[in-house]
Amino acid sequence: MDMLQAMQLRHAVRDYSDQPLSEDTLAAIAQAIREVNAASGLNIQLVHGSDDALNGCPTHYGRFKNVRNMLAFIGPDSDDLDERIGYWGERLVLTAVSLGLDASWVVLHDTEKTGCSWTLQDGERMPAAATLGYGNRPGRPHRSKPMEELGTVESGTYADAPDWFHQGIEAVSLAPSALGKQPVRFTLLEDGHHVKAEALEGVQASICLGIAKLHFELAAGTEHFVWA
């Protein structure tokens, strides 16, 4: 399964079975984390086989059950950390889905408390995480904004945009976002080559933007455009 197929199949799952992750699956996720951390400078960590991978931390939204595995999205604090966590974290979520796992993004509170299964170094922050495992029931597709609200064209109409832009926006419509609000907008600039990606007002909008930018890149193809 490739990343584009994983986008189509990925739906948030918050209730997990006791089925453990296989050694091969754990090894594949660990390798993907090493590659992402090396490329991004983040310190993403895997928690697995725990009775409570969330370590009792309250969730910002959603009720989670029997979470035994989790990706802790951690990195050195900076103005763009949330967006980078969204981008690189979603790459790992899609990797997990391609391995046959269910997953869900989650924002936790009290992540700095002692006794957690992840480690925060000085100057690091954990804006979000993703639960992993085998769901007791499948996730459901979410409703999306109209394509014309997610993607606009500086000179002309959305219908006038090239196919690669339409494909990118369709992938953006599949991106998870806090409360399903999709607080992002992508604009094809007048030169037909540069794309401006913006976070709008909304909960965890910068994380949502990072996730959406990855979806756009994977579907549109980076050979077709440059970020403005």
N, C-alpha and C positions, 0 to 999 in steps of 0.2 A: 504494500500500500504506500502510495506517495503522499506528499504533504497536501496536495489539492484534494485527494480523496479523503484524507483525514479531516480536512475542513468541513466537508459535507457530512461526515459521520459524527463529528464532535458535538455533543449536547451535554449540558451540565448534569452531572450525577452526584448526589449528595448522600446516598444511602448505599453502603458497601457490604458485601458478603465477607466471610472469613477466609475465602480462598487466597492463599499467599501468592506473591509474585515469584515466578520461577527464577532459578539462578541465571538462566540465559537472559531473561527480561531485565533483571537487576543489572547484569553486566552491560547490556545495551544502553540502559538509562544512565548508568555511571559513566560510560564512555561519552555519551552525548553531553552530559554535564561538564566533563573535563574539556571537551571541545568548545562549548559555549563560554565557559569561564575564561579559557585561554584567549578567545576572540574578543570578549567583551570587557574583561577586567572585573567581572562580578565574582561573587563568592557564593553561588547557588549550591545548596546542600540537599541531599536526599535523606529523608527519614523513612525507614521501612521496618515492617514487622513489629510495630509498636501497638500496645493496647489502646493508646490514644495519641496518635501522631500530632494532634493539635495541642497537646500538652495542657488541656484545660483552658486555653486562651479563648475568650469570647470572640465570636465572629461578628463582623460588621453587618452581614446580611445572610440569611439562609440558615436552615437547620440541618446539621450534618450528623450522620450516624455511622458508627463503627469505622472511623477513619484510621487505618493502620499504616498508610503510606502517604508521604507528602513531599512535595518539592518546596523548600524554603527559599524564596527569592530574596537574596541578600546582596548588598553591594555598598561600596563607599558612598556616603551621602554626598549628593551634589544636586544642582538645580534640575538636571535632566535624568536623575535616577529613576523616577517613576516611569517615564517613557521608555527608558532602556530596559527596565524590568518587564514592561509589557511586551516589548519586541522580542527579547531573548527568552523570556519565560514562555511565551506562546510557542516559540520554536520547540521548546522541550515538551510542552503539552501536546502539540501535534505529533511529535515523535512518539510519545507514550500512546496516543490513540492509534498510530500506525502499527504499534506492537500489540494491539488488541485490548488495551486498557480503557477504562472509563476515567473521566477526570472532571474537575471543576475548579475554577479560580475561586479564591477566598481571601478576604482581608481580615487579619487577626488583630486584636488588641492585646496589650501587655506582652508583646514579644520580647521585651528586654528583661523579663523576670528570670530569676535564677532557676536552674533545674530543667530548662528546656532541652529538647533533643537536637537543637541547632546551636551554633556558636556565633555570636555577634562580636566582632573585633571592635576596638576603639574606632569611632568615626563611621561605623557601619549602621545601616538601617534595613529593615525588612518591610517594604511597602505591601507585599502580597505573598501569597503562596498558592499552591495547587494541590488538591487532594488527588490521589491515584488509587486504582484498584479495580475490582470487578463489581459492578453495580448489581443490586438486588432487583432493579427494574431499569429499563432504558430511559435515557433522558429524552426530553421533548424539544422539537424545534421552537425557536423563539420568533416572535413577530419582528419585522424589520421596518424601518422607515422606507418610504419610497426612494428608489434609486436616485431620483432627481434632487432629493434633499441631501443624500450622502455625497453625491458627485455633481459638480457644476463646471461649466465651461466659460472661461473669461470672455471669449469672443464666439458667440453662437449659442446653441442650445445643447442640452445633454444628448439629444438624438444625433447631433452633428459630430459627436466625439468619435475617435477611432475605436475599433473593436477592442484593442488592448486596454483602453481606459474603461470601457464597459465591463470587461472581464475583471479588472481590478476592483471596480465598485461592487460588482456582484460578490466578490470574495469578502470585501469589507462588510457587506450585509450579513455575512455568516459569522463575523467576529463577535466573540462574547464581550459584553460590556456591563458595567455596574447597573443593576436594576433594569437592564435591557434598554437603556435610554439612548445608546449610540451617540455620545456627545462629540462627534467628529465630522469634519467636512474636508473633501478633497476637491481641489480646483485645478483644472487643466488651463495653464496660462496661455496667453495669446500666441506665443511662439509654437504651440503644439507639442512641446518637448518637456517643458518644466511643469512639475506638479507641486502645488502647495498643499500641505496637510496641516490642518488646524484642530486643536482641541477646543471645544465649545464649553459653555458653562455646564457643569454636571459633576456628580460624585466620581472620584478617581478618574477624571477626564484624561489626565496625562497617561495613566496606565492604559486606558482604553485606546488612546491614540497610538501608543506603541504596538499594541496588539493589531490594530487595524492596518498600520503601515506594513507590518509583516505580511498580512493577508494580501494587501494590494501588490506588494512586490512579487510574491509568489505567483499570483495569477496574471498580472500585467506583464511581467518579465522586465528585469532591470535594464535590458538592452534597449527598451523603448522610451525611457524617460529618465530625467534627473530630478531629484528633490530640490525644490526651490528654497 
